[in-house]
């Protein structure tokens, strides 16, 4: 037989070769070779059609996988939107309710399913919370009345006593202190009630408060806390500062800062500076650690070296007032010793 010379070089086995077909085109073949002592056998098999079929099959399978993946993604996206739409709607309604402050029923907007049960639970929680807030408001109104009445009596009685002509200077000074303390207690009561309601009390006509005047009053009220301690109190007004807030609120915030400086300073000086939209209170007391500057604003936290009794609520009240009026209060150690408290009004000047 006319066997090509190249085929004769192969031993028994199966090989993949390139060869020309009857029309002279190069094609890929499988060549099976069997060699024995008395016979050699060769068989050539055209695999081009098979490979083409395999390539077509791979192309079809790849396309099918891509289409199936795309369909699965679209179906999953649609299904997730369909499933999550009630949850998204519930979250949106809760956010709107939180911004408006009105507890509108949620359950009627949803089907009787898991999301509906969650909406009903929100409604129940909102109902209880609303009832609690209403009870607190009623209690605050009662407390306001009960506190203001005796304070008004004290203030009126003190004013009448001060009008007497036969008072000694010492008695008159003590009565003035009682009057200032009564006024301060009234302002503190108003500020605490404002905090409990968490509502701004600044009138719509834009009531403003002269900060320097409040500082003078606060220093005058708290000066008695210094007693006989060798502490010099200085006040400097670099620039006039007015804030849109009730005088009682400003007095409570500054009173806590200045009162703390008077309480902690055993000797040296307390310098109160008004200017550039803020008030700074510097003292020569024991100072504070840098890591404690935020901790001291917590409820019930008192600084080191605090003498006497106290609940540790003063700075916490100041922080709450600042949050309510968009002010900023900070504490920092004083480089020369002592501490620096800053009440910044510039966001509301």
Secondary structure as GFF3:
##gff-version 3
##sequence-region A 1 349
A	DSSP	alpha_helix	5	8	.	.	.	ID=ss1
A	DSSP	beta_strand	13	20	.	.	.	ID=ss2
A	DSSP	beta_strand	26	35	.	.	.	ID=ss3
A	DSSP	beta_strand	40	46	.	.	.	ID=ss4
A	DSSP	alpha_helix	48	100	.	.	.	ID=ss5
A	DSSP	three_ten_helix	107	109	.	.	.	ID=ss6
A	DSSP	alpha_helix	114	162	.	.	.	ID=ss7
A	DSSP	alpha_helix	169	197	.	.	.	ID=ss8
A	DSSP	beta_strand	209	210	.	.	.	ID=ss9
A	DSSP	alpha_helix	211	222	.	.	.	ID=ss10
A	DSSP	three_ten_helix	223	226	.	.	.	ID=ss11
A	DSSP	beta_strand	230	237	.	.	.	ID=ss12
A	DSSP	beta_strand	242	243	.	.	.	ID=ss13
A	DSSP	alpha_helix	247	264	.	.	.	ID=ss14
A	DSSP	beta_strand	267	275	.	.	.	ID=ss15
A	DSSP	beta_strand	278	283	.	.	.	ID=ss16
A	DSSP	three_ten_helix	290	292	.	.	.	ID=ss17
A	DSSP	three_ten_helix	295	297	.	.	.	ID=ss18
A	DSSP	alpha_helix	314	325	.	.	.	ID=ss19
A	DSSP	beta_strand	328	333	.	.	.	ID=ss20
A	DSSP	beta_strand	339	344	.	.	.	ID=ss21
###
